[in-house]
C-alpha cells in the first residue's frame, strides 16, 4: 500500500500513484489533456540477472504518449 511504502497522496497533482500487488505501481494521469486524463501506466518489476527490470507497457495510456521503451510491441515487431 502507499502507506506501507511511506508514500504521500499525490492526487492533487497531475497524476496519482498507487502501489498494488507484487509491487506493481499504477500511475493515473489527470488534468493534462483529453485522451490522457484518467489513463494509466502500470510499472511491474521483474528479476533479471542484472537486478530488477521494470516493465512499463501495462495500463491504458496510448502509445503516442509513452516513451518508446513503454510501448507494447506489435505482432510484426516480434
Secondary structure, DSSP 8 states (H G I E B T S, - for coil): -TGGGT----TTTTEEEEE-GGG-EEEEE-SS-TTTTT-EEEEEEEEETTEEEEEEEESSS-GGGS-GGGS---GGG-
